[in-house]
Amino acid sequence: MNKSKSIIGLITWIIICSTAGIIGAQFDPGTWYELLQKPTWTPPNWAFPVVWPILYVMMGTAAWILWKMETISIRDYAFTWFFLQLVLNALWSWLFFGMNLIGTALAEIFLLWIAIIFTVLLFWRHKQIAGLLLLPYLLWVSYASALNFAIWQLN
């Protein structure tokens, strides 16, 4: 693979991953979220637009690492799980912020968490660094899941 195709591929994968964030950003937390009871360990609002872009770059880089391998195809099971978790990632924002369905979003984020686990394991199997790049994402979604649960309990 030539260098320019490789760089274009990396940028493309980062854009693909960032699309989930762009979709999610359509749903402004607004007054509804501000009025919810939240646990004391809720991160400040500025943390979300800082953390998510970093995670999307790491996710895109992980996918790119696998994509550029000659031994793996975009039709590989690892990419099926990767795209599934991206869809679930975007769907959570719509459920939680867009529809204000805290309990449904909680169930959905559990499915997202499972999809990320499978993605990490499958990426790790092909290339360890690709799996490692997804671990911060898994940790953040684990934290977000606990936060979603706490907000559901409090409200």
N, C-alpha and C positions, 0 to 999 in steps of 0.2 A: 504494500500500500504506500503510495507516495505521500510525501509530507503535507502537501496542500490538501489532499483528500482527507488525510488524518485530522488536520485542524478543522476543516469544514465539518467532518463527522462529529468531532467533540462539541463544536458550537451547536450543531443540530441536536445532539442528545441533550445538551443543557437547555435548549429552547423547548424541546419536548417535555422535559421534566418541569420546567418553569411554567408551562401552560396550565398545569394543575393548580399552581399558585395564582396564576392570573385569573383562572375561573373562580377560585376560592375568594379572591380579593373583591369580586363583584358584590359580595355580601358584607356590607359594612356592619360591624357589631352594633354600633349606634346606641341609642338610649336604652333599648331592651337589655343589652348585655350589661350596661353600666348599672342598671337597677337590680340585677340578679345578686343574690347572696353568694359570695365566693369565699373559698378558704383563704387563710392568711398567707399561704404559700403560692398564691396566684402570681405569675410573673407580671411585671409592669407592661403596659400596652406597647411600649417601644421595643420590647424584646422580640415580639413576633416578626415585625418586618426586618429585623436584623438576622434572626436565626434561620428563617425559612429560605431566603436566597442562598445562604451558605449550604444548607441541606440539599437544595435543588442542584447546585453545582456539583456537590459530591455524588448525588444520585446519577446525574448525567455523565459524570466522569466514570463511574462504575459501569454503567451501561455501555459507554464507549469502549472501555477496556475489553469487554466481552465481544462487542460488535466487530472490533478490528481483528479479533483472533480468527485465523483461517479455519480452525477446527469447530467453530460454532456458527449456527445460522440464526437469523432473526426469528425463525420459526421454532427455535429451541424452547423447551418447556420453561427455562429460566426467564425468557423474555415474555412468555405468556403471563407468568406471575408478576413480572415487573410492570407490564401494562395494566394488569388487574389492580395492583396496588395504587397505581397512578389515578385510575378512575375512582377508586374508593377514597383516595386522598382528596380529590376535588369534590366528591359527593358529600363528604363530612361537612364542609363549610356550608354547602347548600342546606343540609338538614339542620345544622346547629344555628347558624346565623341567618340563613335565608328563610327557613320555615319555623325557627324557634322550637324545634322538636328535640329537646335535651335527651330524653330517654331513647328515642330512635337513633339519634346521633351516637349515643353511648353504645348501642348494639352494633351500629355500623363501624365505629372505631375499633371495636373488638375484631370484626372481620378484617379491617385494614391491618391491624396488628398481626393477625395470623398470616395475611398475604405478605407482609414485610418479612416475617420469619422465614417463610418458604423462599422468598426472593433472596434473602441473605444466604441461606443454606445452599441454594442452587448456584448463586454467583460464586460463593466460596468454593464450591466443588470444581468450578471451571478455572477460577483464578482467585486466590486468597485475597489479594489486594482489593478486588472488586467487592467481595463480601465485607471486608473491613471498612470500606468507604461507606457502606450502608448502616453500620452500627450506630453512629450518632443519630441517624434518622430513626432507627428502632428505639433508641433511648428517649428521644424527644417525643415520639408518639406514645411510648409507655407513660411518660410524664403527662402528656395531654390526655391520655385515657384516664389516669387517676384524677386529673383535674375535672374532666367531664363527669366522672362518677361523683366526685364531691359536690359539684354544682347541681347535679341531678338530685342528690340527697338533700342538699340545703334548700332546694326550691320545689 
